[in-house]
Amino acid sequence: DHFQTRRQTWKALEISALCLAAFVLAGLRIENTWIVTILGAVIICGSLAGAVMTWHHRQTQVRKFTHIDRLENALGLHEPGLLDDVHPPRAFRLSDVVNPRETNTPLFVLRMHLAIVAFTIVYLIGRWMSV
């Protein structure tokens, strides 16, 4: 389950990034700003869906690893010096997104989805200002 959610999280980011590249290329060829805006809205919706999915997958990851941690504890695997440096992941906080000290793979993916949204918005504003 952990590997499946991780694979889905990365796949969503790959799709969002490819769609962004196609959007930018289409924006260079399509003169109608309304069509480009509609395409941009699709990119924004897709990346926001990817961000929500990443957030949900992190919650799933926390639940699974907390359960594993409890089982390890019940098996006596938490003896001093045995797994001292291993801890279950914690859930995201909104402040983690902008805190550069917080680093983990799902948080990176979440930040990339939000960067795609921000880039698309800036691109569309630039496009409308040049009309």
C-alpha positions, 0 to 999 in steps of 0.5 A: 500500500505504501509503495502504491501510494508513493507511485501514484503521488509521483505519477500525478506530479509527472502528469502535471509537469508534462501537462504544464510543458504542453500548456506552455508550448500550446500557449506559444502557438495559440493566439486566442487568449480565452482558449489558453485560459481554459487550458490553464484552468485545467492545469491548475485544477489538475495540479490542485488535485495532485496536491490534495492527493499528495496530502491524502497519501501522507495521511495514509502513510502516517496511519500505516507507519503508526500501526507498524510502529505499534506492532514493532513495539508489541514485538519488543523491537523498540529496545534501547539502541535497536530502532532509536533513529526510526520514527513514524512520519508525522502529518503535514502542517500547512506551515511545512509547505513554506518552511525550508527546514521541512524536507521529505519526498511527499512535501517536495511533491506537494511543493512542486504541484503548488509551484505548477499552479503558481507558474500557470497563474503568473503565465496567464496574468502575463498573457492577459496583460499582453492582450 
